């Protein structure tokens, strides 16, 4: 044994004061707290022949002048020229007896630390790739670590701290985890074209991608990520953008259940608007414009009228008023039909409009119709005035030939 039998192993004794810190230390050991990762032995005046006791879950690293000299694994080690050759070379010790020397001893806790929590303090603003709106998203989970490279960890993370625990890891690495997680989720929804609304159902897949990114960063500092979980990815259900998307998805689902598309829904809306203004000339033109007809008719009619006006102005003699045109006979009454759409009466519509509906497969010979003068509703295909409309619609393709022909 040395001059003093120093057996104090608690980190709280490191204050650099007191006679009990003087003399040579001949027993080096530490029984630390579970959450502690690194603990520095509080004395540096060691002796050759001292006993270094390293527990099964620990490593001990010797430092001299800021350089790591030797690493000792679990077991009881007697400090001698046979097991610290690097120390002897750097310090040039005259080994023999209980020769004193100074060195720092750091104990590394190699156990796995699980259940370390991470989470976003403020929401991530993610642009939904399907809907093009910004949605605030939060994420949280847990991870576990283990010190893999003790020397690297001491040099880059611990520095001159006498004690390093799991809180130190959380303080230094939580921001890194959030940054990598946010970037990974943003790239994932863009590359996979996944709506932010669907992210909660992709938690496992996103969690694995985040672990890969975080693993690379921790490895640089001698830390092994043993587990990484994204427990939840969520967004506020009452956010205006989220409510807007949910309403749009509900409407789309309703149309799919009822068996018609958004374009057909718009056509039905136009027909309902026209039916609400039955008998007015504006309603017929409004319905035609809703089907893309008003612009073409109006443009053609306007050009023709402009051309006629120019000819009248050019050919008329000066100071002579043109003769009044004869009275034009009134046009024949236009045929107007009411139709049944989803058991609801719509219209009336003229033949041009009905032909347009037929071309879009929104009006068929089996559609029930009625016009003034008819006793009751009947199929459109049975009306002579409408048969010409369906004659312009191509018949269904013939069935494929039997196999082998």
C-alpha positions in Angstrom: 0.0 0.0 0.0 1.1 3.6 -0.5 1.7 6.3 1.9 -2.0 7.1 2.1 -4.8 4.6 1.5 -7.1 6.8 -0.6 -10.4 5.1 -1.1 -12.7 8.0 -1.7 -14.4 7.4 -5.0 -17.2 10.0 -5.1 -17.1 12.9 -7.5 -18.2 15.4 -4.9 -14.7 15.2 -3.2 -13.2 17.0 -6.1 -12.5 20.4 -4.6 -8.7 20.6 -4.7 -8.5 21.3 -1.0 -7.6 19.4 2.1 -4.6 17.4 3.3 -6.4 14.2 2.5 -5.8 15.0 -1.2 -2.0 15.0 -0.6 0.3 11.9 -0.9 0.1 9.0 -3.3 -3.1 7.2 -4.3 -2.8 3.4 -4.4 -6.5 2.5 -5.0 -8.4 3.9 -8.0 -12.1 3.0 -8.3 -15.5 4.5 -9.0 -19.0 3.3 -8.3 -21.1 5.9 -10.1 -24.7 6.8 -10.5 -26.7 5.2 -13.2 -27.3 8.4 -15.2 -23.6 9.4 -15.2 -21.6 8.6 -18.4 -18.2 10.0 -17.5 -16.5 10.6 -14.1 -13.0 12.0 -13.5 -11.1 10.5 -10.6 -10.5 13.4 -8.2 -6.8 12.9 -7.6 -3.8 12.9 -9.9 -0.9 11.9 -7.5 -0.8 8.2 -8.3 1.8 5.6 -7.4 3.4 2.7 -9.3 1.8 -0.5 -7.9 -1.6 1.1 -7.3 -4.7 -1.0 -7.9 -7.0 0.2 -10.7 -10.4 -1.4 -10.4 -12.7 -1.2 -13.4 -16.2 -2.6 -13.2 -17.7 -4.8 -15.8 -19.7 -1.9 -17.4 -16.8 0.5 -17.3 -13.6 1.6 -19.1 -10.8 3.7 -17.6 -8.8 6.1 -19.7 -5.4 7.6 -18.5 -4.6 11.1 -19.7 -1.4 13.1 -19.4 -1.0 16.6 -20.6 -4.3 16.4 -22.4 -3.4 13.2 -24.3 -5.0 9.8 -23.9 -2.3 7.3 -22.9 -3.9 4.0 -22.1 -7.4 2.4 -22.0 -8.2 -0.3 -19.4 -11.2 -2.6 -19.6 -13.0 -4.5 -16.8 -10.9 -6.1 -14.1 -8.3 -5.2 -11.5 -5.1 -3.8 -12.9 -1.8 -3.2 -11.0 -0.1 -0.1 -12.4 3.4 -1.3 -13.5 5.8 -1.0 -16.3 4.2 -4.1 -17.9 0.7 -2.7 -18.3 1.4 1.0 -18.9 4.3 1.1 -21.3 3.0 4.2 -23.1 2.9 6.0 -19.7 6.4 5.0 -18.9 7.7 6.2 -22.3 6.0 9.6 -22.1 6.9 10.3 -18.4 10.2 8.4 -18.3 9.4 6.8 -14.9 12.2 5.2 -12.9 10.0 2.2 -12.0 10.6 0.7 -8.6 8.9 0.7 -5.3 5.9 3.1 -5.1 7.3 5.7 -7.4 4.8 8.6 -7.6 3.6 10.1 -10.9 0.7 12.4 -11.9 -2.0 11.4 -14.4 -5.7 11.9 -14.9 -8.0 8.9 -14.7 -11.5 9.0 -16.4 -14.1 6.4 -15.9 -16.5 5.7 -18.8 -19.9 4.2 -18.2 -20.5 1.7 -21.1 -24.0 0.7 -20.2 -26.9 1.5 -22.6 -28.9 4.6 -21.6 -32.4 4.2 -22.9 -35.6 6.3 -22.6 -33.9 9.6 -23.4 -36.7 11.9 -24.6 -36.7 14.2 -27.6 -39.3 16.4 -29.1 -40.0 19.6 -31.1 -40.3 22.7 -28.9 -41.9 24.6 -31.7 -43.9 23.2 -34.7 -42.2 22.4 -37.9 -43.7 24.3 -40.8 -44.1 21.8 -43.7 -45.6 22.4 -47.1 -48.0 19.7 -48.1 -46.9 18.4 -51.5 -50.5 17.4 -52.5 -52.4 20.5 -51.4 -49.7 23.2 -51.5 -50.5 24.6 -48.0 -48.3 25.1 -45.0 -49.2 22.9 -42.0 -47.5 23.1 -38.5 -46.3 19.6 -37.4 -44.9 18.4 -34.1 -43.0 15.2 -33.4 -41.6 13.5 -30.3 -40.1 10.2 -29.3 -37.2 8.6 -27.4 -33.7 7.2 -28.1 -30.9 5.2 -26.4 -27.1 5.6 -26.5 -24.0 3.8 -25.5 -20.4 5.2 -25.4 -18.6 3.4 -28.2 -15.3 5.2 -28.5 -14.4 6.5 -25.1 -11.3 8.5 -26.2 -13.2 10.3 -29.0 -16.1 11.0 -26.7 -13.8 12.5 -24.0 -12.0 14.7 -26.5 -15.0 16.1 -28.3 -17.8 16.2 -25.7 -16.5 16.0 -22.2 -13.5 18.3 -22.4 -12.6 19.5 -18.8 -15.9 18.6 -17.2 -15.5 16.4 -14.2 -18.8 14.7 -14.6 -20.9 14.2 -17.7 -24.3 12.6 -17.5 -27.3 12.0 -19.8 -28.5 15.6 -19.3 -25.4 16.7 -21.0 -26.2 14.6 -24.0 -29.8 16.0 -24.1 -28.5 19.5 -23.9 -26.0 19.1 -26.7 -27.8 16.8 -29.0 -31.5 17.6 -28.8 -31.2 20.5 -31.3 -29.3 18.2 -33.7 -32.0 15.5 -33.5 -34.8 18.0 -34.2 -32.8 19.5 -37.2 -32.2 16.1 -38.7 -35.7 14.9 -38.0 -37.3 18.0 -39.6 -35.1 17.8 -42.7 -35.8 14.0 -43.0 -39.6 14.4 -42.8 -39.6 17.3 -45.2 -37.7 15.3 -47.8 -39.8 12.2 -47.2 -43.2 13.9 -48.0 -41.7 15.5 -51.2 -40.0 12.4 -52.5 -42.9 10.0 -51.6 -45.6 12.6 -52.4 -47.2 11.9 -49.1 -49.7 14.4 -47.7 -48.9 15.8 -44.3 -52.3 14.7 -43.2 -51.2 11.1 -43.8 -47.9 11.4 -41.9 -49.2 9.8 -38.7 -49.8 6.5 -40.6 -46.2 6.6 -41.8 -44.6 6.9 -38.3 -42.6 3.6 -38.4 -41.1 4.3 -41.8 -40.2 7.9 -41.0 -38.7 6.8 -37.7 -36.3 4.4 -39.4 -35.2 7.1 -41.8 -34.6 9.6 -39.0 -32.6 7.0 -37.1 -30.2 6.6 -40.0 -29.6 10.4 -40.2 -29.2 10.7 -36.4 -26.9 7.6 -36.2 -24.4 9.2 -38.6 -24.1 12.4 -36.5 -23.7 10.7 -33.1 -21.1 8.3 -34.5 -18.8 11.3 -35.2 -18.6 11.8 -31.4 -18.0 8.2 -30.4 -21.6 7.6 -29.4 -23.7 4.6 -30.6 -27.4 5.1 -31.1 -28.9 1.8 -29.8 -32.5 2.7 -30.5 -34.4 5.6 -31.9 -38.2 5.9 -32.0 -40.6 8.5 -33.3 -43.6 7.9 -31.1 -45.9 10.5 -32.7 -46.1 12.9 -35.6 -49.1 15.1 -35.2 -50.7 18.4 -36.3 -53.5 20.5 -34.8 -56.8 19.2 -36.1 -58.5 22.6 -35.7 -55.9 24.4 -37.9 -57.6 26.3 -40.8 -55.5 24.6 -43.4 -56.1 21.1 -41.9 -59.9 21.7 -41.8 -59.8 22.9 -45.5 -58.0 19.7 -46.6 -60.3 17.5 -44.5 -63.4 19.1 -46.1 -61.9 18.7 -49.6 -61.1 15.0 -48.9 -64.6 14.4 -47.5 -66.2 16.0 -50.7 -64.0 13.8 -52.9 -65.0 10.7 -51.0 -68.7 11.6 -51.3 -68.4 12.0 -55.1 -66.7 8.6 -55.3 -69.4 6.9 -53.3 -72.1 8.5 -55.5 -70.3 7.6 -58.7 -69.5 10.9 -60.4 -66.5 13.1 -60.9 -65.8 16.7 -59.9 -66.4 17.8 -63.5 -69.8 16.1 -63.5 -70.6 17.8 -60.2 -69.8 21.2 -61.7 -72.1 20.4 -64.7 -74.9 19.5 -62.3 -74.4 22.8 -60.4 -74.8 24.6 -63.7 -77.9 22.8 -64.5 -79.4 23.5 -61.1 -78.5 27.2 -61.5 -80.3 27.3 -64.9 -83.3 25.5 -63.4 -83.6 28.2 -60.7 -83.9 30.9 -63.4 -86.4 29.1 -65.6 -88.0 31.2 -68.4 -85.4 34.0 -68.5 -83.1 34.5 -71.5 -80.2 35.1 -69.2 -80.5 31.6 -67.7 -80.1 29.9 -71.1 -77.0 32.0 -71.9 -75.6 31.4 -68.4 -76.0 27.6 -68.8 -74.4 27.7 -72.2 -71.4 29.7 -70.8 -71.0 27.2 -68.0 -70.5 24.5 -70.6 -68.0 26.6 -72.6 -70.5 27.6 -75.3 -71.2 31.3 -74.5 -67.8 32.6 -75.4 -67.8 30.9 -78.8 -71.3 32.0 -79.8 -70.9 35.5 -78.5 -67.5 36.0 -80.3 -68.9 34.7 -83.6 -72.1 36.7 -83.4 -70.2 39.8 -82.4 -67.7 39.5 -85.4 -70.6 39.0 -87.8 -72.5 42.0 -86.5 -69.4 44.2 -86.6 -68.7 43.2 -90.3 -72.3 44.0 -91.3 -72.1 47.4 -89.6 -68.9 48.3 -91.4 -70.4 47.4 -94.8 -73.5 49.6 -94.0 -71.3 52.5 -93.1 -69.1 52.2 -96.2 -71.9 51.7 -98.8 -74.4 54.2 -97.5 -74.6 57.5 -99.6 -73.6 60.6 -97.7 -76.4 62.4 -95.9 -78.8 59.7 -97.0 -80.5 57.5 -94.4 -80.7 53.9 -95.2 -84.1 52.4 -95.8 -85.7 50.7 -92.9 -85.4 46.9 -93.1 -88.6 44.9 -93.4 -90.1 43.3 -90.4 -88.5 40.0 -89.5 -91.0 37.3 -88.8 -90.9 36.0 -85.2 -88.8 32.8 -84.8 -90.4 29.5 -84.2 -90.7 28.5 -80.6 -87.5 26.8 -79.3 -87.9 23.3 -78.0 -87.0 23.2 -74.4 -86.8 20.0 -72.3 -86.7 19.3 -68.6 -84.6 16.4 -67.5 -84.3 14.2 -64.4 -80.7 14.2 -62.8 -80.4 12.0 -59.7 -84.2 12.0 -59.4 -84.2 15.8 -59.4 -85.8 17.9 -62.1 -83.4 20.2 -64.0 -83.8 22.6 -66.9 -85.3 23.5 -69.2 -82.5 23.0 -71.8 -82.4 23.5 -75.5 -81.3 21.0 -78.1 -77.8 22.5 -78.3 -77.3 22.2 -74.6 -78.6 18.6 -74.5 -76.3 17.6 -77.3 -73.4 19.0 -75.3 -74.5 16.9 -72.3 -74.8 13.8 -74.5 -71.2 14.2 -75.8 -70.0 14.3 -72.2 -72.0 11.1 -71.3 -74.2 13.2 -69.0 -77.4 12.7 -71.1 -78.4 9.4 -72.5 -81.5 7.9 -74.4 -82.6 6.4 -71.0 -82.7 9.8 -69.3 -86.3 10.9 -68.5 -87.4 14.1 -70.1 -90.5 16.3 -70.4 -91.5 19.4 -72.4 -94.6 21.5 -72.8 -97.2 19.5 -74.6 -96.2 16.1 -73.3 -98.7 14.3 -71.1 -96.0 12.7 -68.9 -92.3 12.1 -68.5 -90.7 9.8 -71.1 -87.3 8.5 -72.2 -85.3 10.9 -74.3 -84.6 8.2 -76.9 -88.3 7.9 -77.7 -88.6 11.6 -78.6 -88.2 12.3 -82.4 -86.7 15.7 -81.7 -83.9 14.2 -79.6 -83.0 11.1 -81.7 -80.7 13.2 -83.8 -78.7 14.0 -80.7 -78.0 10.4 -79.9 -77.3 9.6 -83.5 -74.2 11.7 -83.3 -72.9 9.8 -80.3 -70.7 6.9 -81.3 -72.1 3.4 -80.3 -70.2 1.3 -77.8 -67.2 -0.7 -79.2 -67.9 -4.3 -80.2 -67.0 -7.1 -77.8 -63.5 -8.6 -78.2 -63.3 -11.8 -80.3 -63.3 -15.2 -78.5 -59.8 -16.5 -77.5 -58.1 -18.5 -80.3 -59.6 -16.5 -83.2 
